[in-house]
Amino acid sequence: MSIKNGIRSATIKVLKDISKENTKAHSASEMNGKSARKVQGAISALSKADARFWLQPGKLFKWKGSANYSLQIQHKGKRLTFTTGTGNKEAAARIASGIYSDLLMLGIHGTLSKHKPQLAQGESIATIGEYLKAAKTVMDVRPATLAAYGIQLRRIAGDILNMRTTRKAKIKAKRATKEAIEGSPLSIFTPEAVQSWRLGFVARAGADARKTRAARISSNSMIRQARSLFAPKVVKFLKTLRLPEPLPFAGVEYFPRESMRYTSKIDAGILMRQARAELATKNPDAFLVMLLALGAGLRRGEIDRLLWSQIDFAGGRIFIEESEHGALKSEDSRGAVDIDTSTVALLRGFKTAASGQFVISAKRAGDGEESRTWGQRYRCGTVFEKVNAWLRAHGVEGAKALHTLRKEAGAIVATRDGIFAASQFLRHADIAVTAAHYADKKTRTVIDMGGLLNPETATPENIVALPEQTETEKPKARKKQAPKRRA
């Protein structure tokens, strides 16, 4: 190669390098100058078969209560939902891209066979009745609690399916409706259906603000109870059942929590004096129920099963504990409740006339309650109904008038001895429960408006006004003596 050709080659190489650097700089400049919309468009152009597509916000999601990521894909007019089985987003993105690639190559049936073999084989979703029967064998809750969960699940399902019956319907019609609801698949509880139900449930309350508030509270309670049936600690034992994806009530929302703080509207002294005059002789069981609810703060179930042997008359205590007749509401319910000497004296007097082991004899009240197969069963439910009716007739409001006496007892103790003492008296697991639901102040907290408007008439706290004297108490005025004349 000649020297001339060598110089020319070197020059061309330098020019190419300069051109390449200029091209890079120009490209970078163009990228910096792009609008945010164009950049987003470039990202969105990623194929669903690319894991980076699924790392974008909103592409992968977690159902409420689930630790794993899920995805939804619209393919040939069908919306399909898959779970990735992992809570790691990068790994979930790779699995999601693989599922989409399988859809393109294997089709819907082939993809379901690979990722959802049960659905591909045509196995039907478990029905409500099948699930309730299976859940009963694995849930570690009281029968009454499980029954209440089932009632709420069927009630929501009945509204979704428009298959509810009225309270006045005949037993045969109610039984047929219940069987139809239990025969429906769990797949009816889609997120859209549950959301529509909760909004419709509140809408039925109308324009009355009080009814609307009550409906929101009831909606939250019903969903919370029904959803408990599908908790992870329950579902993990039901592998043989084919369950929908997502699970019923997954991702459900609740209405904002309403304040449930108790506000006292009764005078406990007047109420108990009226009860003693009207019930102590004519209906001693009803009077005893009120005495135990207000004087000891006992729950309805604790009153229902209370034995005379649980009362320590000498020590002035009532022992709340399990017996062969039933369990406690919770472990924290166990304990000793102090009672005053007047309550002891009243209970001792009723014991002398008692013939059975139960404090509430309920001689003619237990048959119907014991034979009931659903809900909370009480030995003396009829007595409670009479007490509730009497309380409502005497100004105690609310559906659970008897329970109001327990709340009133907590309010009295909280005012006198503080919130911590009230929590111990009521045997709550957490003082927050006492503060949120039970404790109400019984003393008046007011602004001295008279002192603000008329400061000249306000009396300082350290000055005690003397009582006004009557005419007879006032000292007699001395007679004025005439001035003595000088001699």
Residue pairs with C-beta under 8 A, 6 or more apart in sequence:
1 9
43 56
44 56
46 52
46 53
46 56
47 53
48 54
48 73
48 96
48 97
48 100
49 97
49 100
49 101
49 104
50 97
51 90
51 93
51 94
51 96
51 97
52 93
53 59
53 93
53 97
54 60
54 71
54 92
54 93
54 96
54 97
55 89
55 90
55 93
59 71
59 93
59 96
60 69
60 70
60 71
60 84
60 89
60 92
60 93
60 96
61 69
61 70
61 71
62 68
62 69
62 70
62 87
63 70
63 246
63 247
63 250
63 251
64 250
64 251
64 252
65 227
65 231
65 232
65 247
65 250
66 83
66 246
66 247
66 250
67 87
68 83
68 84
68 85
68 86
68 87
68 92
69 83
69 84
69 86
69 87
69 89
69 92
69 96
70 81
70 82
70 83
70 84
70 245
70 246
71 81
71 82
71 84
71 92
71 96
71 99
72 79
72 80
72 81
72 82
73 79
73 80
73 82
73 99
73 100
73 103
74 80
75 103
75 108
76 108
78 108
80 103
80 108
80 111
80 112
81 245
81 246
82 96
82 99
82 115
82 116
82 245
83 245
84 91
84 92
84 95
84 96
85 95
86 92
86 95
99 111
99 115
102 110
102 111
102 114
102 115
103 111
106 113
106 114
109 120
112 119
112 120
113 120
116 245
118 242
119 242
123 242
124 185
124 242
125 185
125 186
125 187
125 242
125 243
125 244
126 134
126 185
126 186
126 241
126 242
126 243
127 182
127 183
127 184
127 185
127 186
128 153
128 154
128 157
128 181
128 182
128 183
128 184
128 185
128 186
129 179
129 182
129 183
130 241
131 186
131 229
131 238
131 241
131 243
132 150
132 153
132 182
132 229
134 238
134 240
134 241
135 146
135 229
135 234
135 238
136 146
138 234
138 237
138 238
139 146
139 229
139 234
141 149
142 327
144 375
144 376
144 377
147 374
147 375
148 225
148 375
148 376
149 225
149 226
149 228
149 229
150 229
151 374
151 375
152 221
152 222
152 223
152 225
152 226
153 225
153 226
153 229
154 178
154 181
154 182
155 164
155 222
156 189
156 194
156 197
156 222
156 223
156 226
157 163
157 181
157 184
157 188
157 189
158 164
158 165
158 177
158 181
159 197
159 200
159 201
160 188
160 189
160 193
160 194
160 196
160 197
161 180
161 181
161 184
161 188
163 177
163 180
163 181
164 177
165 173
165 174
165 177
169 177
185 244
186 243
186 244
186 248
187 244
189 244
189 248
189 249
191 246
191 250
191 251
191 252
194 223
194 248
194 249
194 252
195 252
195 253
198 219
198 223
198 252
198 253
198 255
201 215
201 218
201 219
202 212
202 215
202 216
202 219
202 255
204 215
205 211
205 212
205 214
205 215
206 212
213 258
216 255
216 256
216 258
217 258
217 260
219 255
220 254
220 255
220 257
223 249
223 252
223 254
224 254
226 248
226 249
227 248
227 249
227 252
228 234
230 247
230 248
230 249
230 250
235 243
235 247
259 436
260 436
260 437
261 435
261 436
261 437
261 439
261 440
262 404
262 407
262 408
262 410
262 411
262 437
262 438
262 439
262 440
263 440
264 407
264 408
264 411
264 440
264 442
265 395
265 397
266 395
266 396
266 404
266 408
268 294
268 405
268 408
268 412
271 290
271 294
271 391
271 394
271 396
272 290
272 291
272 294
274 394
275 286
275 287
275 290
275 390
276 287
278 390
279 286
279 287
279 290
279 390
280 287
283 386
284 350
284 353
285 360
285 361
285 362
285 365
285 380
285 383
286 383
286 386
286 387
286 390
288 347
288 350
288 359
288 360
289 303
289 360
289 383
289 384
289 387
289 402
290 387
290 391
290 402
290 405
291 343
291 346
291 347
292 298
292 303
292 306
292 318
292 359
293 300
293 303
293 402
293 403
293 405
293 406
293 409
294 405
294 406
294 408
294 409
295 339
295 340
295 343
295 409
296 318
296 337
296 339
296 343
296 409
297 337
297 406
297 409
297 410
297 413
297 425
297 426
298 306
298 318
298 320
298 337
298 406
299 329
299 333
299 403
299 406
300 378
300 384
300 402
300 403
301 326
301 329
301 376
301 378
302 320
302 328
302 333
303 359
303 360
304 326
304 360
304 378
304 379
304 380
304 384
305 323
305 325
305 326
305 358
305 379
306 318
306 358
306 359
306 360
307 323
307 325
307 357
307 358
307 359
308 351
308 354
308 357
308 358
308 359
309 357
310 318
310 319
310 320
310 321
310 323
311 317
311 318
311 319
311 347
311 351
311 359
312 318
312 319
312 336
313 344
313 347
313 348
316 338
316 339
316 340
316 341
316 344
317 336
317 337
317 338
317 339
318 336
318 337
318 339
319 335
319 336
320 328
320 333
320 334
320 335
320 336
320 337
320 427
321 328
321 334
322 328
322 334
325 379
328 334
330 429
332 427
332 428
332 429
333 427
334 427
335 427
337 425
337 427
338 425
339 347
347 359
350 359
354 361
355 361
358 379
360 379
360 380
360 383
362 379
362 380
362 382
362 383
364 382
365 379
365 380
365 381
365 382
365 383
366 379
366 380
366 381
366 382
368 381
368 382
369 377
369 378
369 379
369 380
369 381
369 382
370 377
370 379
378 384
384 402
387 401
387 402
388 400
388 401
388 402
391 401
391 402
391 404
391 405
392 401
396 404
396 405
397 404
398 404
406 426
406 438
407 437
407 438
407 440
409 425
409 426
410 422
410 425
410 426
410 434
410 438
410 439
411 422
411 438
411 439
411 440
411 441
411 442
412 442
413 421
413 422
413 425
413 426
414 421
414 422
414 434
414 438
414 439
414 440
414 441
415 440
415 441
415 442
415 443
416 442
419 431
419 434
419 435
419 439
420 431
422 434
422 438
422 439
423 430
423 431
423 433
423 434
426 434
426 438
428 434
428 438
448 458
450 457
450 458
451 457
451 458
459 465
